[in-house]
């Protein structure tokens, strides 16, 4: 199974995994699954960290690699896919992660119930 971690799930995994559902906590470390982190999540973290809104490791890229998570870049196809999404989410970070999950046929691991729509 291919999993794409939403930004808050990545941060919870690194800092407080108990906040993640039990099913996700079982699937993320399973070597049968490919776990991806989007560049858009790292971008969102960098912006929010610079504004003092969140805390995250300074060496986030290294930490992600040490967890064994793959890097999901943002190709043009993913950016264009956001155009056809319904307007449930206006947040550009959320829209991109949703588009990427669709394009990559990945299960989006998120606590955000709006993603189900």
Rosetta constraint file for C-alpha pairs under 8 A:
AtomPair CA 1 CA 32 HARMONIC 7.02 0.50
AtomPair CA 1 CA 33 HARMONIC 4.77 0.50
AtomPair CA 1 CA 34 HARMONIC 6.28 0.50
AtomPair CA 1 CA 106 HARMONIC 7.47 0.50
AtomPair CA 1 CA 107 HARMONIC 7.68 0.50
AtomPair CA 2 CA 33 HARMONIC 5.72 0.50
AtomPair CA 2 CA 34 HARMONIC 4.73 0.50
AtomPair CA 2 CA 35 HARMONIC 6.06 0.50
AtomPair CA 2 CA 36 HARMONIC 7.55 0.50
AtomPair CA 2 CA 105 HARMONIC 7.44 0.50
AtomPair CA 2 CA 106 HARMONIC 4.86 0.50
AtomPair CA 2 CA 107 HARMONIC 6.18 0.50
AtomPair CA 3 CA 28 HARMONIC 7.63 0.50
AtomPair CA 3 CA 33 HARMONIC 7.00 0.50
AtomPair CA 3 CA 34 HARMONIC 6.04 0.50
AtomPair CA 3 CA 35 HARMONIC 4.77 0.50
AtomPair CA 3 CA 36 HARMONIC 6.01 0.50
AtomPair CA 3 CA 106 HARMONIC 5.30 0.50
AtomPair CA 3 CA 107 HARMONIC 4.83 0.50
AtomPair CA 3 CA 108 HARMONIC 5.99 0.50
AtomPair CA 3 CA 109 HARMONIC 6.57 0.50
AtomPair CA 4 CA 35 HARMONIC 5.98 0.50
AtomPair CA 4 CA 36 HARMONIC 4.77 0.50
AtomPair CA 4 CA 37 HARMONIC 5.97 0.50
AtomPair CA 4 CA 38 HARMONIC 7.35 0.50
AtomPair CA 4 CA 101 HARMONIC 6.49 0.50
AtomPair CA 4 CA 106 HARMONIC 6.03 0.50
AtomPair CA 4 CA 107 HARMONIC 5.98 0.50
AtomPair CA 4 CA 108 HARMONIC 4.84 0.50
AtomPair CA 4 CA 109 HARMONIC 5.95 0.50
AtomPair CA 5 CA 9 HARMONIC 5.91 0.50
AtomPair CA 5 CA 10 HARMONIC 5.87 0.50
AtomPair CA 5 CA 35 HARMONIC 7.22 0.50
AtomPair CA 5 CA 36 HARMONIC 6.26 0.50
AtomPair CA 5 CA 37 HARMONIC 5.62 0.50
AtomPair CA 5 CA 38 HARMONIC 7.60 0.50
AtomPair CA 5 CA 108 HARMONIC 6.07 0.50
AtomPair CA 5 CA 109 HARMONIC 4.96 0.50
AtomPair CA 5 CA 110 HARMONIC 6.71 0.50
AtomPair CA 6 CA 10 HARMONIC 6.31 0.50
AtomPair CA 6 CA 37 HARMONIC 7.57 0.50
AtomPair CA 6 CA 41 HARMONIC 6.93 0.50
AtomPair CA 6 CA 97 HARMONIC 7.07 0.50
AtomPair CA 6 CA 108 HARMONIC 6.74 0.50
AtomPair CA 6 CA 109 HARMONIC 5.86 0.50
AtomPair CA 6 CA 110 HARMONIC 5.25 0.50
AtomPair CA 7 CA 11 HARMONIC 6.38 0.50
AtomPair CA 7 CA 41 HARMONIC 4.99 0.50
AtomPair CA 7 CA 42 HARMONIC 7.64 0.50
AtomPair CA 7 CA 44 HARMONIC 7.64 0.50
AtomPair CA 7 CA 45 HARMONIC 7.47 0.50
AtomPair CA 8 CA 12 HARMONIC 6.02 0.50
AtomPair CA 8 CA 110 HARMONIC 7.41 0.50
AtomPair CA 8 CA 111 HARMONIC 7.86 0.50
AtomPair CA 9 CA 13 HARMONIC 5.95 0.50
AtomPair CA 9 CA 20 HARMONIC 6.70 0.50
AtomPair CA 9 CA 109 HARMONIC 6.99 0.50
AtomPair CA 9 CA 110 HARMONIC 6.09 0.50
AtomPair CA 9 CA 111 HARMONIC 7.27 0.50
AtomPair CA 10 CA 14 HARMONIC 6.35 0.50
AtomPair CA 10 CA 37 HARMONIC 7.67 0.50
AtomPair CA 11 CA 15 HARMONIC 6.10 0.50
AtomPair CA 11 CA 16 HARMONIC 7.75 0.50
AtomPair CA 11 CA 56 HARMONIC 7.14 0.50
AtomPair CA 12 CA 16 HARMONIC 4.69 0.50
AtomPair CA 12 CA 17 HARMONIC 5.17 0.50
AtomPair CA 12 CA 18 HARMONIC 7.82 0.50
AtomPair CA 12 CA 19 HARMONIC 6.43 0.50
AtomPair CA 12 CA 20 HARMONIC 6.84 0.50
AtomPair CA 13 CA 17 HARMONIC 4.45 0.50
AtomPair CA 13 CA 20 HARMONIC 7.31 0.50
AtomPair CA 17 CA 25 HARMONIC 7.17 0.50
AtomPair CA 18 CA 22 HARMONIC 7.92 0.50
AtomPair CA 20 CA 24 HARMONIC 6.41 0.50
AtomPair CA 20 CA 25 HARMONIC 6.34 0.50
AtomPair CA 20 CA 111 HARMONIC 7.64 0.50
AtomPair CA 21 CA 25 HARMONIC 6.23 0.50
AtomPair CA 22 CA 26 HARMONIC 6.21 0.50
AtomPair CA 23 CA 27 HARMONIC 6.27 0.50
AtomPair CA 24 CA 28 HARMONIC 5.90 0.50
AtomPair CA 24 CA 109 HARMONIC 7.11 0.50
AtomPair CA 25 CA 29 HARMONIC 7.16 0.50
AtomPair CA 26 CA 30 HARMONIC 6.67 0.50
AtomPair CA 27 CA 33 HARMONIC 6.93 0.50
AtomPair CA 28 CA 33 HARMONIC 7.06 0.50
AtomPair CA 28 CA 35 HARMONIC 6.54 0.50
AtomPair CA 29 CA 33 HARMONIC 7.75 0.50
AtomPair CA 34 CA 69 HARMONIC 7.40 0.50
AtomPair CA 34 CA 70 HARMONIC 7.43 0.50
AtomPair CA 35 CA 68 HARMONIC 7.70 0.50
AtomPair CA 35 CA 69 HARMONIC 5.09 0.50
AtomPair CA 35 CA 70 HARMONIC 6.06 0.50
AtomPair CA 36 CA 69 HARMONIC 5.32 0.50
AtomPair CA 36 CA 70 HARMONIC 4.54 0.50
AtomPair CA 36 CA 71 HARMONIC 5.71 0.50
AtomPair CA 36 CA 72 HARMONIC 6.06 0.50
AtomPair CA 37 CA 41 HARMONIC 6.93 0.50
AtomPair CA 37 CA 42 HARMONIC 7.98 0.50
AtomPair CA 37 CA 64 HARMONIC 7.82 0.50
AtomPair CA 37 CA 69 HARMONIC 6.54 0.50
AtomPair CA 37 CA 70 HARMONIC 6.15 0.50
AtomPair CA 37 CA 71 HARMONIC 5.31 0.50
AtomPair CA 37 CA 72 HARMONIC 5.74 0.50
AtomPair CA 38 CA 42 HARMONIC 6.88 0.50
AtomPair CA 38 CA 71 HARMONIC 6.06 0.50
AtomPair CA 38 CA 72 HARMONIC 4.49 0.50
AtomPair CA 38 CA 73 HARMONIC 6.15 0.50
AtomPair CA 38 CA 74 HARMONIC 7.56 0.50
AtomPair CA 38 CA 97 HARMONIC 7.08 0.50
AtomPair CA 39 CA 43 HARMONIC 6.16 0.50
AtomPair CA 39 CA 71 HARMONIC 6.90 0.50
AtomPair CA 39 CA 72 HARMONIC 5.97 0.50
AtomPair CA 39 CA 73 HARMONIC 5.40 0.50
AtomPair CA 39 CA 74 HARMONIC 6.65 0.50
AtomPair CA 40 CA 44 HARMONIC 6.11 0.50
AtomPair CA 40 CA 73 HARMONIC 7.96 0.50
AtomPair CA 40 CA 74 HARMONIC 7.41 0.50
AtomPair CA 40 CA 93 HARMONIC 6.23 0.50
AtomPair CA 40 CA 96 HARMONIC 7.21 0.50
AtomPair CA 40 CA 97 HARMONIC 7.12 0.50
AtomPair CA 41 CA 45 HARMONIC 6.12 0.50
AtomPair CA 41 CA 93 HARMONIC 7.15 0.50
AtomPair CA 41 CA 97 HARMONIC 7.86 0.50
AtomPair CA 42 CA 46 HARMONIC 6.05 0.50
AtomPair CA 42 CA 60 HARMONIC 7.97 0.50
AtomPair CA 43 CA 47 HARMONIC 6.28 0.50
AtomPair CA 44 CA 48 HARMONIC 6.17 0.50
AtomPair CA 44 CA 93 HARMONIC 6.86 0.50
AtomPair CA 45 CA 49 HARMONIC 5.79 0.50
AtomPair CA 45 CA 54 HARMONIC 7.54 0.50
AtomPair CA 45 CA 56 HARMONIC 7.36 0.50
AtomPair CA 46 CA 50 HARMONIC 6.09 0.50
AtomPair CA 47 CA 51 HARMONIC 6.40 0.50
AtomPair CA 48 CA 52 HARMONIC 6.28 0.50
AtomPair CA 48 CA 53 HARMONIC 5.19 0.50
AtomPair CA 48 CA 54 HARMONIC 5.89 0.50
AtomPair CA 49 CA 53 HARMONIC 5.74 0.50
AtomPair CA 49 CA 54 HARMONIC 5.08 0.50
AtomPair CA 49 CA 55 HARMONIC 5.96 0.50
AtomPair CA 49 CA 56 HARMONIC 7.01 0.50
AtomPair CA 56 CA 60 HARMONIC 7.11 0.50
AtomPair CA 57 CA 63 HARMONIC 7.62 0.50
AtomPair CA 59 CA 63 HARMONIC 6.25 0.50
AtomPair CA 60 CA 64 HARMONIC 6.09 0.50
AtomPair CA 61 CA 65 HARMONIC 6.31 0.50
AtomPair CA 62 CA 66 HARMONIC 6.09 0.50
AtomPair CA 63 CA 67 HARMONIC 6.27 0.50
AtomPair CA 64 CA 68 HARMONIC 6.64 0.50
AtomPair CA 64 CA 69 HARMONIC 5.69 0.50
AtomPair CA 64 CA 70 HARMONIC 7.76 0.50
AtomPair CA 65 CA 69 HARMONIC 5.68 0.50
AtomPair CA 65 CA 70 HARMONIC 7.07 0.50
AtomPair CA 74 CA 78 HARMONIC 6.26 0.50
AtomPair CA 74 CA 79 HARMONIC 6.99 0.50
AtomPair CA 74 CA 100 HARMONIC 7.95 0.50
AtomPair CA 75 CA 79 HARMONIC 6.66 0.50
AtomPair CA 76 CA 80 HARMONIC 6.16 0.50
AtomPair CA 77 CA 81 HARMONIC 6.21 0.50
AtomPair CA 77 CA 103 HARMONIC 7.97 0.50
AtomPair CA 78 CA 82 HARMONIC 6.96 0.50
AtomPair CA 78 CA 96 HARMONIC 7.09 0.50
AtomPair CA 78 CA 99 HARMONIC 5.87 0.50
AtomPair CA 78 CA 100 HARMONIC 5.50 0.50
AtomPair CA 78 CA 103 HARMONIC 6.50 0.50
AtomPair CA 79 CA 83 HARMONIC 7.88 0.50
AtomPair CA 79 CA 96 HARMONIC 6.64 0.50
AtomPair CA 79 CA 99 HARMONIC 7.46 0.50
AtomPair CA 81 CA 85 HARMONIC 7.19 0.50
AtomPair CA 81 CA 99 HARMONIC 5.60 0.50
AtomPair CA 81 CA 100 HARMONIC 8.00 0.50
AtomPair CA 81 CA 103 HARMONIC 7.69 0.50
AtomPair CA 82 CA 95 HARMONIC 6.02 0.50
AtomPair CA 82 CA 96 HARMONIC 6.16 0.50
AtomPair CA 82 CA 98 HARMONIC 7.96 0.50
AtomPair CA 82 CA 99 HARMONIC 5.52 0.50
AtomPair CA 85 CA 95 HARMONIC 7.52 0.50
AtomPair CA 85 CA 99 HARMONIC 7.55 0.50
AtomPair CA 88 CA 114 HARMONIC 6.89 0.50
AtomPair CA 88 CA 117 HARMONIC 7.18 0.50
AtomPair CA 89 CA 94 HARMONIC 6.69 0.50
AtomPair CA 89 CA 95 HARMONIC 6.30 0.50
AtomPair CA 89 CA 114 HARMONIC 7.41 0.50
AtomPair CA 90 CA 94 HARMONIC 7.72 0.50
AtomPair CA 90 CA 95 HARMONIC 7.03 0.50
AtomPair CA 91 CA 95 HARMONIC 6.25 0.50
AtomPair CA 92 CA 96 HARMONIC 6.12 0.50
AtomPair CA 93 CA 97 HARMONIC 6.30 0.50
AtomPair CA 94 CA 98 HARMONIC 6.16 0.50
AtomPair CA 95 CA 99 HARMONIC 6.12 0.50
AtomPair CA 96 CA 100 HARMONIC 6.04 0.50
AtomPair CA 97 CA 101 HARMONIC 6.16 0.50
AtomPair CA 97 CA 108 HARMONIC 7.97 0.50
AtomPair CA 98 CA 102 HARMONIC 6.31 0.50
AtomPair CA 98 CA 108 HARMONIC 7.27 0.50
AtomPair CA 98 CA 115 HARMONIC 7.39 0.50
AtomPair CA 99 CA 103 HARMONIC 6.10 0.50
AtomPair CA 100 CA 104 HARMONIC 5.89 0.50
AtomPair CA 100 CA 106 HARMONIC 7.96 0.50
AtomPair CA 101 CA 105 HARMONIC 5.74 0.50
AtomPair CA 101 CA 106 HARMONIC 4.74 0.50
AtomPair CA 101 CA 107 HARMONIC 6.35 0.50
AtomPair CA 101 CA 108 HARMONIC 5.91 0.50
AtomPair CA 102 CA 106 HARMONIC 6.53 0.50
AtomPair CA 110 CA 115 HARMONIC 7.63 0.50
AtomPair CA 113 CA 117 HARMONIC 7.82 0.50
